[in-house]
């Protein structure tokens, strides 16, 4: 047997082993775990799914040749870049929340200060009046009254006056305490805001480094492809890796239980939203790469960072980098239907998460050697690509 045959046999065994491992993993998710609650079992299954998907992904992208090593470098830089962008988005949302909380606290502080000033003014006026009257003045007023009824009414008046003054003093003390608590909350929020802004600055610094490393890795990958035939070969190999992954997932998720709130995918045909707005740059099924391949999905150019949204209810079954697809997210919709979102800048959902139509799942990018910012989008049924235009409206 020649070295070439041995290499092909070894590669075939590796893919077969990977497929078997993924099938075994996803089948295991459907098996009951004795002695565990449903919640504990679900958490354990999802944790195991994440760990094994990462291992299988590593096997699919194992570096066997110099070009494989370059792809591995590209994967590392793009995964890190996507993680940083996701973290930055989260930090920006947290800063926005803190700023909104700060504005609300400052408004509450202004309201309490106004109430404090008004209450203090009224209490000061009452105290001055009471001081001027004095206890002797009150006594003379009572003794000057001839009628017992008048004396009784006067005493009742003074009692009400004292009780009202005590109530106003209590309210004033409560306002001061609430104002102090609000001022303390403002100080804490400001401190948290400063910390988050400093962290965001550091993240942006790491992002700049990651972008430079990604550009260098992409340039090395591009330089390693010498001609069109080699580029076609690379795309064909990438397509096969995707098909292998999808076949393994499809074989296993069919065994998983369907939730009570399952929304039928087929029934929503022609009414689903597109994952992003924009005009596709290709048509499904049309020839590509000099007619040697055909488009199995739709490419929609868009600005980098544009939010990509799920087209239908389903569960994320893949969220990682794959050769030729870059940062890839796959949603299982049940009954053999899946949607694929490729070449993302960052992934916003993790394996095992449930999404609905319109849920943000990723952001548009150019990972995986795309060369331009665009979303590559596929719909598949039982592993076979179908025209997305038949499923998404208008």
C-alpha positions, 0 to 999 in steps of 0.5 A: 500500500502506498503512503497516499493510500495510507493517509487517505485510509487514516483520514477516513478512519478519523472522520468515521471515528469523529462521526461515531463519537458525535452520534454517540454523544447526541444519542446519550442526551436522549437516555434517562439518567437514574437518580438525577432530577430533570434539571440536573440531568439537563445541565449535565447533558448540556455540559457534556455536549459542549465538552464533546462538541469541542473535542470533535471540532478539534478532530475535524480540524486536526492539523495534519499538513502545513495548510491544516496548521495554517487553518488551525491558526486562523481558527484560533485567531477568529475564535478569540476575535469572536469571543472578544467581540461578544464580551465587548457587546456584553460590557457595552450593554452593562455600561448602558444599564449602569448609566440608565440606573445612574440617571434614575438614581439621580432623578430620585435624588433630586426628588428627595432633595426637593421633598427634604427642603420643603419638609424642612421649611415647614418644620422650621416655620412650625417650630418658630411659631411654637417658640413664639407662643411658648408654653406660658402663652398657651396656658394663658389662652386656656385660662382665658376661656370661660366655656369648658367646651372651648377649653376642650376644643383648644386642648384637642387642637394643640394635641393635633398640632403636636401629633402633626408636627411629630409626623412631619418630623418622622417623615423628614427623618425617613426622607433623610435616610432614603436620600442617604441610601440613594446617594450611596447607591449613586456612589456604588454605581459610579464606581462600578461604571468606572470599573466597567469602562476601564475593563472595556478599554482593556478589551478594545486593546486586546481586540486590536491585537486579535485583529492584527493576528487574524489578518496575518493568519488569513494572509498566510492561508491565502498565500498558501493557495497557489491557483484556482484548482487548489482553491476549488479543492480547499472549498470541496474539502471544507464542504465535506467537513460540513457534510460530515458534521451535519450527518453526525448531528442529523443522525443523533438529534432525531432521537432527542425528545421534542419539547411541549412548546415545539413549533412546527417548522413545516407549518411556517413555510413561507412566513419566516423572517430572513435572518438579516435584511438585504439583497442576496448576492447569489441564488440557491442552486446556481453554479459556482466555482466555474460550474464545478459546485452549486450554491447550497444556500444564500449569501447576504452582504451586510455591514460587519456586526449586523445582528443575525436572528434565528428564523424559527423556534429551535435549539442550538446544536453547534456554535463553533468555528468550522473550516470553510464556514468560519464561526458557524451556528446551527439551529435544530428545528425538529422533524429533520429541519436545521438552519445554518448561519456561517462566516459570523463575526461573533456567536451570541448563543451557546450549544443547548440554548433554545431560541425563537424566531427573531432571537439574536444568534450571531453577528455578521462577519467575514470569518473562515476566509470569506473575504467580505462581510456577509452572512451565508445562510442555509436551510436543510431538511434531513441533511439536504439543502433546500431553497431558503427563499421557499421558507422565508417571506418576501 
